[in-house]
Amino acid sequence: MIRDINVDVAQATAKRVTGAGGIALAVEFDLADARSVRALFDTTVDQLGGVDGLYNVAADASANVLRRRKGRPRTATRTLSSASTDPTQKEGIEMNVRVENRFDGKVAMVTGGVSGIGAAITERLLVEGAVVVAVDIDTDAVASFTKQHDSTRLQPRVLDVSDADATRTVIEEVVTEHGRLDLVVPNAGIAAPGNAADVTLDGWKAVLDVDLNGVFHTIRYALPHLAATHGSVVSTASISGLGGDYNLAAYNAAKGAVINLTRSVAVDFGKQGVRVNAIAPGPVLTPGLRQWLDARTDVRDLYEDHIPLGRTAEPSEIASVVAFLASNDASYITGVTLAVDGGLTAWTGQPHVMG
């Protein structure tokens, strides 16, 4: 017997799929019966040409939704990454994303927002309708990014997030100018090489000042304004905060602290309507990493071998997850750090010896 809650979830899932222009088949079958499952899929493929997704929403039975796309989504699509440099394009993987204008009328602040992952996040939020205050310590990078983007909703500023007073001032200026703040994305980060025995004290301090204190400053001074709008925080942590790396002691410590800070703030401010989450990217093809991997094809090969999806991420793929967590689509998600790593942390690291 299927509980009512699962029927409701199945119906809601089917409605979402059809609303996006797809075909949804709500079916009941015994998942333990392999022949029935195979027959259902074979019939579906014969009739519709394929299956794009399976949603199993049953707790004790088998209410499932099979999804099949029918043409393009009704919402607009656009490619956010360059086909000429995107390895997934070479493999024929569709990188177009649905753009739903989820942030119309919203004001967001992205730190480290003019290069790498931060630039992709800024661009994604702009595409979806937000006013974006993109801040960075690099004056030249801010100027260059501004020239490349002709949008009145882009509000670039120079800011050192390790400076608490400066961060507070910028946030207050943003709220004064726009009347609200709906989202902060503490993304600015640096790294310094070295293990705990040989990392320089200056390097240790610099990494924690930006990667941890900068996140803390941004969240701290944004919280009263986010409570007023029932807004959210999406911090950029790293899979390096979920496990250790060779010779990255400061970075590992800072990113691990960001992950637990995310949990703490989520617990403290949930009842004020503020959602607080983080992402933990794996290797991402920022311009710097792309250049390095072009020179070190042996390292590129190692990444492709170790990552279950067989490639490193595009910045736009990380940005799409930030947009999801910041949107109302994630309205019941808080205190979560979501690994965006192509399955890298799903692997134990043991060699493939079972044939």
Backbone hydrogen bonds, N-H to C=O, Kabsch-Sander energy under -0.5 kcal/mol:
donor,donor_aa,acceptor,acceptor_aa,energy
6,N,3,R,-0.7
7,V,3,R,-1.5
8,D,4,D,-2.6
9,V,5,I,-2.1
10,A,6,N,-2.5
11,Q,7,V,-2.6
12,A,8,D,-2.6
13,T,9,V,-2.5
14,A,10,A,-2.5
15,K,11,Q,-2.3
16,R,12,A,-2.0
17,V,13,T,-2.2
18,T,14,A,-2.5
19,G,15,K,-2.1
20,A,16,R,-1.0
20,A,17,V,-0.6
21,G,18,T,-1.7
22,G,17,V,-2.2
23,I,68,R,-3.7
25,L,66,L,-2.3
26,A,24,A,-0.6
27,V,25,L,-0.7
27,V,64,N,-2.4
29,F,62,S,-1.3
31,L,29,F,-0.8
33,D,30,D,-1.8
34,A,32,A,-1.1
37,V,33,D,-2.1
38,R,34,A,-2.6
39,A,35,R,-2.6
40,L,36,S,-2.3
41,F,37,V,-2.2
42,D,38,R,-2.7
43,T,39,A,-2.5
44,T,40,L,-2.3
45,V,41,F,-2.7
46,D,42,D,-2.3
47,Q,43,T,-2.2
48,L,44,T,-2.9
49,G,45,V,-2.0
50,G,44,T,-0.5
52,D,67,R,-2.6
53,G,67,R,-1.2
55,Y,65,V,-2.3
56,N,54,L,-0.6
57,V,55,Y,-0.8
57,V,63,A,-1.9
64,N,27,V,-2.4
64,N,62,S,-0.7
65,V,55,Y,-2.1
66,L,25,L,-2.2
67,R,53,G,-2.6
68,R,23,I,-2.3
70,K,21,G,-0.7
76,A,99,V,-0.6
78,R,97,V,-1.3
85,T,82,S,-0.9
86,D,82,S,-1.1
89,Q,86,D,-1.1
90,K,86,D,-0.9
91,E,87,P,-1.0
92,G,89,Q,-1.1
93,I,88,T,-2.7
97,V,78,R,-1.3
99,V,76,A,-2.8
100,E,98,R,-0.6
103,F,128,E,-2.0
104,D,101,N,-1.1
105,G,129,G,-0.8
106,K,103,F,-2.3
108,A,131,V,-3.1
109,M,183,L,-2.0
110,V,133,V,-2.3
111,T,109,M,-0.5
111,T,185,V,-2.1
112,G,135,V,-1.3
113,G,110,V,-0.7
113,G,135,V,-2.1
115,S,112,G,-0.7
118,G,115,S,-1.0
119,A,115,S,-1.0
120,A,116,G,-1.7
121,I,117,I,-2.2
122,T,118,G,-2.6
123,E,119,A,-2.6
124,R,120,A,-2.3
125,L,121,I,-2.5
126,L,122,T,-2.2
127,V,123,E,-2.5
128,E,124,R,-1.7
129,G,126,L,-1.8
130,A,125,L,-2.5
131,V,106,K,-2.8
132,V,130,A,-0.6
132,V,153,R,-2.6
133,V,108,A,-3.2
133,V,131,V,-0.5
134,A,132,V,-0.9
135,V,110,V,-2.5
135,V,133,V,-0.6
136,D,157,R,-1.5
139,T,137,I,-0.9
142,V,138,D,-2.2
143,A,139,T,-2.2
144,S,140,D,-2.6
145,F,141,A,-2.5
146,T,142,V,-2.1
147,K,143,A,-1.8
148,Q,144,S,-1.4
149,H,145,F,-0.7
149,H,146,T,-0.8
150,D,148,Q,-0.5
151,S,149,H,-1.3
154,L,151,S,-1.2
155,Q,132,V,-3.3
155,Q,153,R,-0.6
157,R,134,A,-2.1
159,L,136,D,-1.9
159,L,157,R,-0.5
161,V,159,L,-0.7
163,D,160,D,-2.0
164,A,162,S,-0.9
167,T,163,D,-2.3
168,R,164,A,-2.5
169,T,165,D,-2.3
170,V,166,A,-2.3
171,I,167,T,-2.2
172,E,168,R,-2.4
173,E,169,T,-2.4
174,V,170,V,-2.4
175,V,171,I,-2.2
176,T,172,E,-2.4
177,E,173,E,-2.4
178,H,174,V,-2.7
179,G,175,V,-2.4
182,D,107,V,-2.7
183,L,107,V,-1.5
184,V,232,S,-1.7
185,V,109,M,-3.0
187,N,185,V,-1.1
194,G,247,N,-2.0
198,D,195,N,-0.7
199,V,195,N,-2.5
204,W,200,T,-2.7
205,K,201,L,-2.4
206,A,202,D,-2.5
207,V,203,G,-2.2
208,L,204,W,-2.2
209,D,205,K,-2.4
210,V,206,A,-1.8
211,D,207,V,-2.9
212,L,208,L,-1.2
213,N,208,L,-3.1
214,G,209,D,-0.7
216,F,212,L,-2.6
217,H,213,N,-3.2
218,T,214,G,-2.0
219,I,215,V,-2.6
220,R,216,F,-3.1
221,Y,217,H,-2.1
222,A,218,T,-1.2
223,L,219,I,-1.9
225,H,222,A,-0.7
226,L,222,A,-2.4
227,A,223,L,-2.5
228,A,224,P,-1.1
229,T,225,H,-1.1
230,H,226,L,-1.0
231,G,226,L,-2.8
232,S,182,D,-2.1
233,V,275,R,-2.4
234,V,184,V,-2.1
235,S,277,N,-2.3
236,T,186,P,-2.5
237,A,235,S,-0.9
237,A,279,I,-2.9
239,I,281,P,-2.2
241,G,238,S,-2.1
242,L,239,I,-1.2
243,G,239,I,-1.0
248,L,245,D,-0.9
249,A,194,G,-2.0
252,N,248,L,-3.0
253,A,249,A,-2.3
254,A,250,A,-2.5
255,K,251,Y,-2.7
256,G,252,N,-2.1
257,A,253,A,-1.8
258,V,254,A,-2.0
259,I,255,K,-1.7
260,N,256,G,-1.6
261,L,257,A,-2.5
262,T,258,V,-2.2
263,R,259,I,-1.4
264,S,260,N,-2.3
265,V,261,L,-2.7
266,A,262,T,-2.0
267,V,263,R,-2.2
268,D,264,S,-2.3
269,F,265,V,-2.2
270,G,266,A,-1.0
272,Q,269,F,-1.0
273,G,270,G,-2.0
274,V,269,F,-1.8
275,R,231,G,-1.8
275,R,273,G,-0.6
277,N,233,V,-2.8
278,A,336,V,-2.6
279,I,235,S,-2.5
280,A,338,L,-2.8
282,G,340,V,-1.9
285,L,313,A,-3.6
286,T,284,V,-2.6
290,R,286,T,-3.0
291,Q,287,P,-2.1
292,W,288,G,-1.9
293,L,289,L,-2.9
294,D,290,R,-1.9
295,A,291,Q,-1.3
296,R,292,W,-1.8
297,T,295,A,-0.5
299,V,296,R,-0.7
300,R,296,R,-1.9
301,D,297,T,-2.4
302,L,298,D,-1.6
303,Y,299,V,-2.4
304,E,300,R,-2.5
305,D,301,D,-1.8
306,H,302,L,-2.4
307,I,303,Y,-2.6
309,L,342,G,-1.6
310,G,307,I,-2.4
313,A,283,P,-2.3
317,E,314,E,-1.3
318,I,314,E,-1.1
319,A,315,P,-2.3
320,S,316,S,-1.8
321,V,317,E,-0.9
321,V,318,I,-0.5
322,V,318,I,-1.9
323,A,319,A,-2.5
324,F,320,S,-1.8
325,L,321,V,-2.6
326,A,322,V,-2.2
327,S,323,A,-1.0
327,S,324,F,-0.9
330,A,327,S,-1.6
331,S,328,N,-1.6
333,I,330,A,-2.1
334,T,332,Y,-0.5
335,G,276,V,-3.1
338,L,278,A,-2.6
338,L,336,V,-0.6
339,A,337,T,-0.6
340,V,280,A,-1.9
344,L,341,D,-1.5
346,A,343,G,-1.2
347,W,343,G,-0.6
347,W,344,L,-1.1
353,V,351,P,-1.2
